[in-house]
Amino acid sequence: MGAVLSCIQSIFRTIGNVIMTIVHAIGAVCTAIINGIVALFDIIISCLTCGKAGSRRRGMKTRTTHHTSRV
């Protein structure tokens, strides 16, 4: 009787794993679609604003000043 119960538990565990895998796959597809839409809007906004939206430091050179101590 214990072997039958163990087999049934294993079947239900496998079915649960399959369902969770399907849910994770659906979530991954939704995430990929949303990331694609965000990237598309980023490109459109960048084109409309001549590339000035988004990261501001893309083409700018940073200026560094060196301070020396007078001893």
C-alpha positions as CSV (number, residue, x, y, z in Angstrom):
1,M,0.0,0.0,0.0
2,G,2.9,2.4,0.7
3,A,4.3,1.9,-2.8
4,V,1.0,2.8,-4.4
5,L,0.8,5.9,-2.2
6,S,4.3,6.9,-3.1
7,C,3.6,6.4,-6.8
8,I,0.5,8.6,-6.5
9,Q,2.4,11.3,-4.7
10,S,5.1,11.2,-7.3
11,I,2.5,11.6,-10.1
12,F,1.0,14.6,-8.4
13,R,4.4,16.1,-7.7
14,T,5.2,15.7,-11.4
15,I,1.9,17.3,-12.5
16,G,2.6,20.2,-10.1
17,N,6.1,20.7,-11.6
18,V,4.7,20.7,-15.1
19,I,2.1,23.3,-14.2
20,M,4.7,25.5,-12.5
21,T,7.0,25.2,-15.5
22,I,4.1,26.4,-17.8
23,V,3.4,29.3,-15.4
24,H,7.1,30.3,-15.4
25,A,7.2,30.1,-19.2
26,I,4.2,32.3,-19.6
27,G,5.8,34.8,-17.2
28,A,9.0,34.8,-19.2
29,V,7.1,35.4,-22.4
30,C,5.2,38.3,-20.8
31,T,8.5,39.7,-19.5
32,A,10.1,39.5,-22.9
33,I,7.1,41.2,-24.6
34,I,7.1,44.0,-22.1
35,N,10.9,44.5,-22.4
36,G,10.4,44.7,-26.2
37,I,7.7,47.3,-25.9
38,V,9.8,49.4,-23.5
39,A,12.8,49.2,-25.8
40,L,10.6,50.2,-28.7
41,F,9.3,53.3,-26.8
42,D,12.9,54.1,-25.8
43,I,13.9,54.1,-29.5
44,I,10.9,56.3,-30.5
45,I,11.5,58.8,-27.7
46,S,15.2,58.9,-28.5
47,C,14.4,59.7,-32.1
48,L,11.9,62.3,-31.3
49,T,14.2,64.1,-28.8
50,C,17.3,63.8,-31.0
51,G,18.9,61.3,-28.6
52,K,18.8,63.7,-25.7
53,A,16.5,61.7,-23.5
54,G,17.7,58.7,-21.5
55,S,21.4,58.6,-20.5
56,R,22.8,62.1,-20.5
57,R,26.5,61.0,-20.2
58,R,26.6,59.1,-23.5
59,G,28.6,61.7,-25.5
60,M,29.9,63.9,-22.7
61,K,33.4,63.9,-21.5
62,T,33.9,64.1,-17.8
63,R,36.2,66.8,-16.5
64,T,38.4,65.9,-13.6
65,T,40.3,68.4,-11.5
66,H,43.4,67.6,-9.7
67,H,44.1,69.2,-6.3
68,T,47.5,69.3,-5.0
69,S,48.3,70.2,-1.4
70,R,50.8,72.9,-0.6
71,V,53.1,71.7,2.0
